[in-house]
């Protein structure tokens, strides 16, 4: 399933069901089965989808990626 979603991101990086991260424009997340997450960044000018993470959703995931909520 994850491979199919990743392949679809090449055609539409704004996947249905994806959510843009608060305080981090251009960064998106999508829930996958079994509490997994897919996190990516869309670089519009370069037409690049940068896949940052695919794996289990852990409590420190976003802080580890440098995408924690801003105070």
NORUR-V651104 format. One record per backbone hydrogen bond with DSSP energy under -1.0 kcal/mol. NH is the residue of the N-H (numbers start at 1). CO is the residue of the C=O. If there is no record, write none. Layout:
# NORUR-V651104
NH|CO / NH|CO
This chain:
# NORUR-V651104
5|1 / 6|2 / 7|3 / 8|4 / 9|5 / 11|8 / 12|8 / 18|15 / 19|29 / 21|27 / 24|21 / 27|24 / 28|40 / 29|19 / 30|38 / 32|36 / 36|32 / 37|55 / 38|30 / 39|53 / 40|28 / 41|50 / 42|26 / 43|48 / 48|43 / 50|41 / 52|39 / 53|39 / 55|37 / 57|35 / 61|58 / 64|60 / 65|61 / 66|63 / 67|62
